[in-house]
Amino acid sequence: MKKFGKVMMATLMASLLFGCGSNNATSEKEQFVVGMECGYAPFNWQVSEESETTVSLGNAGYADGYDVQIAKKIADDLGMELVIKKISWDGLPVALESGEIDAIIAGMTADETREEGIDFTEPYYDSEGMIMIVRKDSEEAKFTDIQQFSGKNVVGQKGTNYDDVIDQIKGVNHVTPKATYPEMVVALQQGDVDGITAEMAVAEGVLAANDDLTVVQFDEGKGFECDTTVSIGLKEGTRDSEFFKKVQASLDKITTDERKQLMSDAVTRQPAGE
């Protein structure tokens, strides 16, 4: 009886060990799930038709843009299936923390506040400065100094550097930020605001679709002080993990020339409505 008990125990332990090994084998991560707002061209946007550059959003259509191409290259290098989830800008950190997504690739800058809850990779793009988009027929089109916007109505996107930098203008009327960039463009065209903050990559796409708008590029030393690099956000506390290191290594394989070409193509390809 005692011997039988030992045999049963050994069999049970073997079964448990085998079961654990089997579960580990089947739970290997096969998808790279990336979150973005799909409304921030040329970094990311949403379309209804599939193409060689898009990734499915399920019943919501397809995602395209610079961020999508970066995500595709990383997923391919990792040997994983890319899954894109459309999530509001404010919801991205929450989705990352909860494990709903593996990464944020959404034109996000790694500022001090975000770094308190997100581990960021090295930057994957730099717009090299913040500018302003204004109506082409306005007096603001001739400005060369951000301080000339004192007393003017200026708007940015909620929760972004676009909104934060506005207060560098003394006496500016800092309009309540908009949730999305297209809303900012509409506010400018309707005359609700006199200027909207932008990076050149975004501005190029906006101007291509709206010939009534133009860009104000400020004189040296007269512009905004702002970090315009963007990085991939991964879950806090994972910086030393194998996954983080693999994502960074995959990103490092994308050359500077490739990144510039991907952005140029995205600016050219983005839909006119963005």
Buried (B, 14 or more C-beta within 10 A) or exposed (E): EEEEEEEEEEEEEEEEEEEEEEEEEEEEEEEBBBBBBBBBBBBBBBBEEEEEBBBEBEEEBBBBBBBBBBBBBBBEBBEBEBBBBBBBBEBBBBBBEEEBBBBBBBBBBBBEEBEEBBBBBEBBBBBEBBBBBBBBEBEBBEBEBBEBBEEBBBBBBBBBBBBBBBEBBEEBBEBEBBBBBBBBBBBBBEEEBBBBBBBBBBBBBBBBBBEEBBBBEBEEEEBBEBBBBBBBBBBBEBEEEEBBEBBBEBBEEBEEEEBEEBBBBBBEBBEEEB
